[in-house]
Amino acid sequence: MDKVKLDIDRCKGCYLCIANCKLGAISKADKPNKKGVIPVKVDQEKCVQCGNCYTMCPDLVFEIL
């Protein structure tokens, strides 16, 4: 079951979410988004829904489920 939903096309590659995820649940994805930016991906197993990514993201990429 997913804990976080992503809108990867909103990601601009600032990676503040990666820097602020204390559990290392967020990393760079393998393919670019529609903007040509490498977006982020979430390891749903590691995620504890703390909301740090949601709080830090300036582009509303994250939705905590």
Buried (B, 14 or more C-beta within 10 A) or exposed (E): EEBBEBBBEBBEBBBBBBEBBEEEBBBEBEEEBEEEBBBBBBBEEEBEEBEBBBEBBEBEBBEEE
